[in-house]
Amino acid sequence: MNDLPQIFNDFSDSRKQGFITIKNLKDEGKKVVGTFCTFTPWEIINASGALAVSLCSKSDETIEDAEKHLPRNLCPLIKSSYGFAITDKCPYFYFSDLIVGETTCDGKKKMYEYLGEFKNVHVMHLPQMPDDVDSYKLWKDELIKLKEKLEKEFNTTITDEKLKNSIKLRNRERKALKEFYELGKMCPPPITGIELLKILNGSSFKWDKEALINDLHNTTAKIKDAYDKGESKVSQNAKRILITGCPMGEATEKVVHAIEDNGGVVVCYEDCTGVKEISKLVDETKDPIDAIAEKYLKIGCACMTPNNNRTNLISELIDDYKIDGVVDVILQSCHPYSVESYGIKKFVNEEKKIPYMAIETDYSKTDVGQIKTRVAAFVEML
């Protein structure tokens, strides 16, 4: 396992290295599409020949700048996104030829209006009743509009063949991520939750998908090999924690450290960074637009009503990963996840019969001590 820490650091550093990579690709004429959310269909962007990049949105570095225009009592993810955009501190935003947004929440919708004043922005109308037949029809129309927008902007034609190839590639990536992710099912897990998080975060900034898939397979194999030799830094007695909730960035790390410094280990992330998007594949046997529409509309985000896809996934993860307790991490002023937390608590406590705690936080470090105290008490009672 001696070389594994370097592997984790390599993935963690991929975001920084990506700054240089993105500039070089732009110099070579590559088109870049900036995205904020897992609802944005990677397959269609890739089929256009453009590069889909995740934009900076998970640090408190630019929140003060954003608050010159946006209210203080707004979700930090929105303020961070906007702050990075207006200060040009996010090279991915700077180099993007097109920004694709989605109507997941009211705050982001209004932010996209402001971004549209100085950047080319296309907003997808995301229907929020996933079980409604009309929602599927509307979402399919939105995918077609995105396809046509990309074709017009980049002077290209997105054929069914290109879409099918993109679907196959992305599915292979999802399978490789899932294979790595499922290391957490082992008791004890071979790696910590922080190490797991480094790989998950870093993988989104590795744009050569063939290389990423290969790296993930090799990393998973090395970890399994070391584990089979009896190497694991995690105690057999560590309490197994599932983290659910908002896309968190740096806020996730302080919660994970609090858990793992107090006798727990995070074995699974149900949030947008984790298993939420990769849990289901795009059907490769159907019409590509139909298949993409079906898959993405099933993502269990709190903006959906009813959000049965989220509770169904949480239920599966609790069983498959032998979870001892659930920690719901909620960004301050994120109304969808905050309101839904009551339903998740009832489901986890009453249906799954295990403990649950909610942590409302932001991207700052000011509440680290309070979080450590609360988490220590939670883990101790498991």
Secondary structure as GFF3:
##gff-version 3
##sequence-region A 1 382
A	DSSP	alpha_helix	4	12	.	.	.	ID=ss1
A	DSSP	alpha_helix	14	27	.	.	.	ID=ss2
A	DSSP	beta_strand	32	35	.	.	.	ID=ss3
A	DSSP	alpha_helix	42	47	.	.	.	ID=ss4
A	DSSP	beta_strand	51	54	.	.	.	ID=ss5
A	DSSP	alpha_helix	63	66	.	.	.	ID=ss6
A	DSSP	alpha_helix	76	87	.	.	.	ID=ss7
A	DSSP	alpha_helix	91	95	.	.	.	ID=ss8
A	DSSP	beta_strand	98	102	.	.	.	ID=ss9
A	DSSP	alpha_helix	106	115	.	.	.	ID=ss10
A	DSSP	beta_strand	121	124	.	.	.	ID=ss11
A	DSSP	alpha_helix	133	154	.	.	.	ID=ss12
A	DSSP	alpha_helix	160	181	.	.	.	ID=ss13
A	DSSP	three_ten_helix	182	185	.	.	.	ID=ss14
A	DSSP	alpha_helix	193	203	.	.	.	ID=ss15
A	DSSP	alpha_helix	209	228	.	.	.	ID=ss16
A	DSSP	beta_strand	239	245	.	.	.	ID=ss17
A	DSSP	alpha_helix	250	260	.	.	.	ID=ss18
A	DSSP	beta_strand	264	269	.	.	.	ID=ss19
A	DSSP	alpha_helix	275	278	.	.	.	ID=ss20
A	DSSP	alpha_helix	288	297	.	.	.	ID=ss21
A	DSSP	alpha_helix	308	320	.	.	.	ID=ss22
A	DSSP	beta_strand	325	331	.	.	.	ID=ss23
A	DSSP	alpha_helix	335	346	.	.	.	ID=ss24
A	DSSP	pi_helix	347	351	.	.	.	ID=ss25
A	DSSP	beta_strand	356	361	.	.	.	ID=ss26
A	DSSP	alpha_helix	368	380	.	.	.	ID=ss27
###
